[in-house]
Amino acid sequence: MKNEAFRGITLQQMEALIRIVDERTFSGAARKMFLTQPSLTKHIQNVEDILGVRILNRRSRGITLTAEGRILYDYAKRILKLREEAKEKIRRVRENESGNIFICASTIPATYVLPPVLSDFRKAHPDVRFYLQNADSDEVIEMIAGNRGEVGFVGKDPRSSRLHAETLWKDRLVLAVPSNHPFVKKGPVTVTELSREPFIIRERGSATREIFEACLRDRKNVSISDFNVISEVGSSEAVKEAVIAGLGVSVLSIRAIAREIERGEIAEVPIRGCRVERYFYLIYRRQFALMHHHKLFLDFIKNHRIENIPPA
């Protein structure tokens, strides 16, 4: 008998052997396995052909195991027991509320939206643990599509056939300026006026940047290259601190600067003809096998109400 041939013994053939020994007849075993008796007999013949020995003694008094058959029977019982244990453990995991969730989120959801949401969820489900990775929207979309994360939150529609996407929370992009900036007293500013100001912009791949650029292009036929861009920054927090320091002005999510507006550190100034609103999206792979704790989390997210954005 060659090792390669032994690998050809299947779980169904092992189960057939166990059933025959337990039922003591081929007919009884066939009924238990919902097979015809010839099919069951064929399973045993195939095993004997692979091993090159008989595994069952067929006598008028009944069926007994040969020495080789006893060895195979004992291991078959252990293997099928392991299969049942695996099934039971998987069932328990799928029905259990504990588990890990690997989240990827763009800057605004990761920094300003998700922390209180995750805190609320943990109060109801304390055995669920979160691993949160922050990246720009394009990177998050690639991470989720590439199976490097389970659940994602981004500031733009991913438009990917590999991903399931649902609209979640509303957001508004606003012009953020230092509280002592001349624009504050002036009121709404034109895009032309804004383009002359020292401007701080988010990095490429940021949904905030992409959506603002789309507004300029579609409504004003203007490119960001027409602006006086003095700095490109990789996070909303860094942009916000630069604005507070007087380095320049920028367009940010109202959620990122609501606290600073309230404190009088930053002011929101309307841009004439360029009011920009968007939604945050929940994304995950269409082929993602959701476990019970994932389903609990997704249901919670879809039904969770977060604080409304401040009015313009």
C-alpha positions as CSV (number, residue, x, y, z in Angstrom):
1,M,0.0,0.0,0.0
2,K,1.4,3.4,-1.0
3,N,1.0,6.5,1.3
4,E,-0.6,8.4,-1.5
5,A,-3.3,5.7,-1.8
6,F,-4.1,5.8,1.9
7,R,-4.9,9.5,1.6
8,G,-7.8,8.5,-0.7
9,I,-9.8,7.1,2.2
10,T,-12.7,9.5,2.8
11,L,-14.6,10.5,5.9
12,Q,-17.7,8.9,4.3
13,Q,-15.9,5.6,4.0
14,M,-14.8,5.8,7.6
15,E,-18.3,6.6,8.7
16,A,-19.5,3.6,6.6
17,L,-17.2,1.3,8.5
18,I,-18.3,2.7,11.9
19,R,-22.0,2.3,11.0
20,I,-21.6,-1.3,9.9
21,V,-19.8,-2.3,13.1
22,D,-22.4,-0.4,15.2
23,E,-25.4,-1.8,13.4
24,R,-23.8,-5.3,12.8
25,T,-25.4,-5.5,9.3
26,F,-24.9,-3.8,6.0
27,S,-28.6,-3.2,5.5
28,G,-29.0,-1.5,8.9
29,A,-25.9,0.7,8.3
30,A,-27.2,1.6,4.8
31,R,-30.5,2.9,6.3
32,K,-28.7,5.0,8.9
33,M,-26.6,6.6,6.2
34,F,-29.4,7.0,3.7
35,L,-27.5,4.9,1.2
36,T,-28.4,1.8,-0.8
37,Q,-26.8,-1.4,0.3
38,P,-24.7,-1.7,-2.9
39,S,-23.4,1.8,-2.4
40,L,-22.4,1.0,1.2
41,T,-20.8,-2.2,0.1
42,K,-18.8,-0.3,-2.5
43,H,-17.4,2.1,0.1
44,I,-16.0,-0.9,2.1
45,Q,-14.6,-2.6,-1.1
46,N,-12.8,0.7,-2.0
47,V,-11.2,0.9,1.4
48,E,-10.1,-2.7,1.2
49,D,-8.7,-2.1,-2.3
50,I,-6.7,0.9,-1.0
51,L,-5.3,-1.0,2.0
52,G,-4.8,-4.2,0.2
53,V,-6.3,-6.2,3.1
54,R,-9.7,-7.2,4.3
55,I,-11.1,-5.0,7.1
56,L,-14.3,-7.0,7.8
57,N,-15.1,-10.6,8.3
58,R,-18.4,-11.4,6.8
59,R,-19.8,-14.6,8.4
60,S,-23.2,-16.0,8.9
61,R,-23.1,-15.2,12.5
62,G,-22.5,-11.5,11.7
63,I,-19.7,-9.1,10.9
64,T,-16.5,-8.7,12.8
65,L,-13.4,-6.6,12.3
66,T,-10.1,-8.0,11.2
67,A,-6.9,-6.8,13.0
68,E,-6.4,-4.2,10.3
69,G,-10.0,-3.3,10.4
70,R,-9.9,-2.7,14.2
71,I,-7.0,-0.3,13.8
72,L,-8.9,1.7,11.1
73,Y,-12.1,1.6,13.1
74,D,-10.5,3.0,16.2
75,Y,-8.9,5.9,14.3
76,A,-12.1,6.5,12.3
77,K,-14.0,6.9,15.5
78,R,-11.4,9.4,16.8
79,I,-11.4,11.4,13.5
80,L,-15.2,11.6,13.3
81,K,-15.3,12.7,17.0
82,L,-12.9,15.5,16.1
83,R,-15.2,16.5,13.3
84,E,-18.1,16.7,15.7
85,E,-16.0,18.7,18.2
86,A,-15.0,21.2,15.4
87,K,-18.7,21.6,14.4
88,E,-19.7,22.2,18.0
89,K,-16.9,24.8,18.6
90,I,-17.8,26.6,15.4
91,R,-21.5,26.6,16.4
92,R,-20.6,28.0,19.8
93,V,-18.4,30.8,18.3
94,R,-21.1,31.8,15.9
95,E,-23.7,32.0,18.6
96,N,-21.5,33.6,21.2
97,E,-21.4,37.4,21.7
98,S,-17.7,37.4,22.4
99,G,-15.1,37.9,19.7
100,N,-12.8,40.4,17.9
101,I,-13.7,42.9,15.3
102,F,-11.0,44.4,13.1
103,I,-12.1,47.9,12.0
104,C,-10.5,50.2,9.5
105,A,-11.7,53.8,9.4
106,S,-10.9,57.1,7.7
107,T,-9.8,60.0,9.9
108,I,-13.1,61.6,10.8
109,P,-15.0,58.4,11.7
110,A,-12.0,57.0,13.5
111,T,-11.3,60.2,15.5
112,Y,-14.6,61.9,16.1
113,V,-17.5,59.5,15.4
114,L,-16.5,55.9,16.4
115,P,-15.1,56.3,19.9
116,P,-18.5,57.2,21.6
117,V,-20.3,54.6,19.3
118,L,-17.9,51.8,20.3
119,S,-18.2,52.8,23.9
120,D,-22.0,52.5,23.7
121,F,-21.8,49.1,22.0
122,R,-19.3,47.8,24.7
123,K,-21.8,48.7,27.5
124,A,-24.2,46.2,26.0
125,H,-21.6,43.7,24.8
126,P,-18.6,43.8,27.0
127,D,-17.0,40.6,25.6
128,V,-16.4,42.1,22.2
129,R,-13.0,43.6,21.5
130,F,-12.1,46.1,18.8
131,Y,-8.9,46.7,16.8
132,L,-9.2,50.0,15.1
133,Q,-6.8,51.1,12.3
134,N,-6.8,54.6,10.9
135,A,-6.0,55.4,7.3
136,D,-7.4,57.6,4.5
137,S,-10.6,56.6,2.7
138,D,-8.8,55.1,-0.3
139,E,-6.5,53.0,1.9
140,V,-9.5,51.8,4.1
141,I,-11.4,50.7,1.0
142,E,-8.4,48.7,-0.2
143,M,-7.8,47.2,3.2
144,I,-11.4,45.9,3.5
145,A,-11.5,44.7,-0.1
146,G,-8.1,43.0,0.4
147,N,-9.2,41.2,3.6
148,R,-6.9,43.2,5.8
149,G,-9.8,44.4,7.9
150,E,-13.4,43.2,8.5
151,V,-15.5,46.3,8.8
152,G,-14.7,49.8,7.4
153,F,-16.0,53.3,7.7
154,V,-15.2,55.9,5.0
155,G,-16.3,59.3,3.9
156,K,-17.2,58.4,0.3
157,D,-19.0,55.7,-1.6
158,P,-16.5,53.0,-2.4
159,R,-18.2,52.0,-5.6
160,S,-16.7,48.5,-5.6
161,S,-18.4,45.3,-6.7
162,R,-16.4,43.5,-4.0
163,L,-17.8,45.5,-1.2
164,H,-21.2,45.9,0.5
165,A,-21.7,49.6,1.4
166,E,-24.4,51.3,3.4
167,T,-25.0,55.0,4.0
168,L,-24.7,55.9,7.7
169,W,-24.2,59.4,9.2
170,K,-24.4,62.8,7.6
171,D,-21.5,65.2,7.6
172,R,-20.7,68.7,6.3
173,L,-17.4,70.2,5.1
174,V,-16.8,73.8,6.1
175,L,-14.2,76.5,5.6
176,A,-12.2,76.7,8.9
177,V,-10.3,79.8,9.7
178,P,-8.6,81.3,12.8
179,S,-11.0,83.1,15.0
180,N,-9.3,86.5,14.3
181,H,-9.3,86.0,10.5
182,P,-10.8,88.9,8.4
183,F,-13.2,86.4,6.7
184,V,-15.0,86.0,10.0
185,K,-16.5,89.6,9.9
186,K,-16.9,89.5,6.1
187,G,-19.4,86.7,5.9
188,P,-19.7,84.3,2.9
189,V,-16.6,84.4,0.7
190,T,-16.2,83.6,-2.9
191,V,-14.0,80.8,-4.3
192,T,-11.8,83.4,-5.9
193,E,-11.2,85.1,-2.5
194,L,-10.5,81.8,-0.9
195,S,-8.0,80.8,-3.6
196,R,-5.8,83.8,-2.6
197,E,-5.5,82.7,1.0
198,P,-2.7,80.4,2.3
199,F,-4.5,77.1,2.1
200,I,-3.8,73.8,4.0
201,I,-5.0,70.7,2.2
202,R,-5.4,67.0,3.2
203,E,-3.3,64.4,1.6
204,R,-4.3,62.6,-1.6
205,G,-6.7,59.6,-0.9
206,S,-8.6,61.7,1.7
207,A,-12.3,61.8,1.1
208,T,-12.4,65.3,2.5
209,R,-10.0,66.5,-0.2
210,E,-11.7,64.5,-2.9
211,I,-15.2,65.8,-2.2
212,F,-14.0,69.4,-1.9
213,E,-12.1,69.2,-5.2
214,A,-15.2,67.7,-6.8
215,C,-17.3,70.7,-5.5
216,L,-14.8,73.2,-7.0
217,R,-14.6,71.4,-10.3
218,D,-18.3,70.7,-10.8
219,R,-19.8,74.0,-9.4
220,K,-17.1,76.5,-10.0
221,N,-14.9,75.0,-12.8
222,V,-11.9,75.6,-10.5
223,S,-9.0,73.2,-9.7
224,I,-7.2,73.0,-6.3
225,S,-4.1,73.8,-8.3
226,D,-5.5,77.3,-8.7
227,F,-5.3,77.7,-4.9
228,N,-2.4,79.1,-2.8
229,V,-1.6,75.7,-1.3
230,I,1.2,76.1,1.3
231,S,0.9,72.7,3.0
232,E,-0.4,69.2,2.4
233,V,-1.1,67.4,5.7
234,G,-1.9,63.8,6.6
235,S,-4.6,64.2,9.3
236,S,-7.5,66.5,10.2
237,E,-6.0,67.0,13.7
238,A,-2.8,68.4,12.1
239,V,-4.8,70.6,9.7
240,K,-6.8,71.9,12.7
241,E,-3.8,72.7,14.8
242,A,-2.2,74.5,11.8
243,V,-5.4,76.6,11.3
244,I,-5.4,77.5,15.1
245,A,-1.7,78.5,14.8
246,G,-2.5,80.9,12.0
247,L,-0.6,79.0,9.3
248,G,-3.5,79.2,6.9
249,V,-7.2,78.2,6.3
250,S,-8.7,74.8,5.2
251,V,-11.8,72.9,4.5
252,L,-12.6,70.3,7.2
253,S,-15.5,68.2,8.5
254,I,-17.7,70.2,10.9
255,R,-17.3,67.2,13.3
256,A,-13.6,67.8,13.5
257,I,-13.8,71.4,14.6
258,A,-17.1,71.6,16.5
259,R,-15.4,71.7,19.8
260,E,-12.9,74.4,18.7
261,I,-15.7,76.5,17.3
262,E,-17.5,76.3,20.6
263,R,-14.3,77.4,22.4
264,G,-13.7,80.3,20.0
265,E,-10.4,78.9,18.6
266,I,-11.7,78.4,15.1
267,A,-14.5,80.0,13.1
268,E,-16.6,78.5,10.3
269,V,-17.0,80.7,7.2
270,P,-19.5,79.9,4.4
271,I,-18.2,79.5,0.9
272,R,-20.6,81.1,-1.6
273,G,-22.2,78.6,-3.9
274,C,-20.2,75.7,-2.5
275,R,-22.0,74.1,0.4
276,V,-20.6,70.6,0.7
277,E,-22.5,67.7,2.4
278,R,-21.6,64.0,2.4
279,Y,-22.3,60.8,4.2
280,F,-20.1,58.3,6.0
281,Y,-20.4,54.7,4.7
282,L,-20.2,51.3,6.4
283,I,-18.4,48.8,4.2
284,Y,-17.5,45.1,4.4
285,R,-16.7,42.4,1.9
286,R,-19.7,40.8,0.2
287,Q,-18.0,37.4,0.8
288,F,-17.3,38.1,4.5
289,A,-18.7,35.2,6.7
290,L,-20.3,37.2,9.4
291,M,-20.2,35.6,12.9
292,H,-22.7,36.4,15.6
293,H,-20.7,39.2,17.2
294,H,-20.2,40.8,13.8
295,K,-24.0,40.7,13.2
296,L,-24.6,42.3,16.6
297,F,-22.2,45.1,15.8
298,L,-23.5,45.8,12.3
299,D,-27.1,45.9,13.6
300,F,-26.1,48.3,16.3
301,I,-24.2,50.5,13.9
302,K,-27.0,50.7,11.4
303,N,-29.5,51.7,14.1
304,H,-27.3,53.9,16.2
305,R,-28.1,57.6,16.2
306,I,-25.1,60.0,16.7
307,E,-25.2,63.6,17.6
308,N,-26.5,65.8,14.8
309,I,-24.0,68.0,13.0
310,P,-24.1,71.7,14.1
311,P,-26.3,73.8,11.8
312,A,-24.5,76.1,9.3
